[in-house]
């Protein structure tokens, strides 16, 4: 397991300490949990942007988001991202 060190502003550190206390986590576990959640959100947002821009097919976007297609379809619906149309359907069928 790698080690990451970062300097953070005092207000962010205070908020982190409050989070750790609320969640009853040690610092390492809490930071790891927040980093995991942040990267998960980033992957999903990136996949949605790429899908919306037509850079990837629906199934590839779901894969990049590390989600199953049903959950990714719900995310698209929740974010009002249209993915059916144009060449998407044919490309998605070819991916399957």
N, C-alpha and C positions, 0 to 999 in steps of 0.2 A: 504494500500500500504506500502510495506517495504522500509527501508532505507539502502543504501549501501554507505560506505565510503571507499575511497582508496587513497593511496599516489601514485603519478605518478612523473616520472622524469620531470624536467623543460622543456625539449624539447617537450615532449608529451603534456604537459599542454599548451605550446605555440601553438602547432598544433591544439589542441582542441579549443583554443580561436579563431584561424583563421577560423576553421570550423563553430563555433557558429556565428561568424560575417558574414561569407558568406551565411549561411543558415538562418540567422536572427532568431536564436533560443536562448531561455534562457538556462543556463547551465543544469538544470535538464532535460528539454525536449530533448536537444541535446545528453546528455549522455544516456538517456533512448532509444533514436532512434538508436544510435550506438550499444548499448548493444543488442537491439532487432535484428538488422541486423547481428551482429556477431554470435549470437546464432542460427539464421536462417541458416547462412552459415555452422556453426558447425554441426547442425542436418543433413543437406543435405550431407555434406562430410562423416559424420559417417554412414549414410544410404548407401551411395555408397560403402564405404569400406566393410560394412557388406554384401552387396549384392555380391560384387566382390569376397569376401572370401567364399561365399556360406553359410553364417550363417543365412541368412533370405531369404525369397522368394521376388520376385519383388513387389508384392502387400504389403507385410509387410514393405519393405524398403520404398516404397512410403508413407505409413502411418507414419512411423517413421520420414520421412523427412517433414511430414505435407504438402504433395503435392498431387494433383490428379494424377492418373496413367498416363494421357497423358502428363502432364508437366514433370513428373518424367522420362517418357520414352524419352522425348526430352533432358533432362539433362543427362541421360545415353548415349544417342547418342553423345551429345556434348563432353562428357568426355571419350568417347570410352570405355564404360563399357558394356560388353556383359552379357546379363541376360537370354537369351533363350538358352536352351540346358540342357543336363543332366536331373536331376529330377526337375528342376525349373518349367517347364511347368505344369506338373501334380500337383505339390504343389500349384502353383498359381491358377489353376482351382479349387482345393479343397478349397482354401481361399475364392473364390468367392461364 
